[in-house]
């Protein structure tokens, strides 16, 4: 044996193992499993490790069209550089990650991933449940709310409900926002226009669900989107009349969101932001109502408030504290300003 070899052998036997703090940590990263059939994941995945944070409990509801940047930034900041999950059934895997990180650029989350449940019934895949369970903030993209409310399995619904239980942030746009209220127009039988709903409020297309993952801040609230652009006041009043009858407790509240408008909720207060002249529309319905098959809606006890950009106040919303309350009623399927009589 050479002299050098003898020295090395001596060190290995006599000097002992090197200090553990000099050995790189080679423990495997605790990653979520890979997705199965019907599930696709993309975006900014980071190392794949969980990034535990204590997020800010915030709710962001957008009315559709282009996202409202200030509200989107506020949502991203709520994750406190943690993990953000975007859920959708169709559409791009990278658009939201690029938007939330590249375009907003106020903070950089550890991960921003999109999970596309192209087969909604596969939403209980362990890859989905694991990532939702680790998220500090969850965003529901637009689409068809029946995919979310009627086709996603119970396990995914429960995982989304747990986001609120751990004070995570939650938001959505269009169908995503609609799905977060205590009651939701679920579109199981397709969409419906205001005139058709007012003419027969019990037709099958007027279908409501009670989402398992309804947000506690939206207790007693039903959300509708693309509000002014698609003339949805009449159908929202029909949804509220049905919600009031099914809930058996009054009043109920409707929130209509114009395109490009966001309502943000945090710590008992709200703020409205907008890309343009759109607004958030608040409706309180106390009834009574007439709901009979084939008979146009009659509904009393309606109050409405328009909330333009910059509106702020306490949440739950106080109609009594608002200075711009309009009283309305519906008579034989026609929405009329002022109280009946």
Protein Blocks (a to p, Z undefined) as FASTA:
>chain_A
ZZklmmmmmmmmmnopadfklpccfbdcdddddddehiacedjeknopacdddddddddd
debjjddfklmmmmmmmnnopacddddfbdcfklmmmmmmmmnomaccfbdcddddfblm
lmmgmklmmmmmmpcbdcddeddfklmmmmpcfklmmmmmmmmmnopacddehjlmmmmm
mbdcehlnopadfklmmmommbfklccdddfklcfklgoiacdehklmnopmlmmmmmmm
mmmmmnopacdddddddehiacddeehiacdddfblbccdddddebjadddehiacddeh
iacddddehiacdddddfklpcbbccdddeehiacedjeZZ
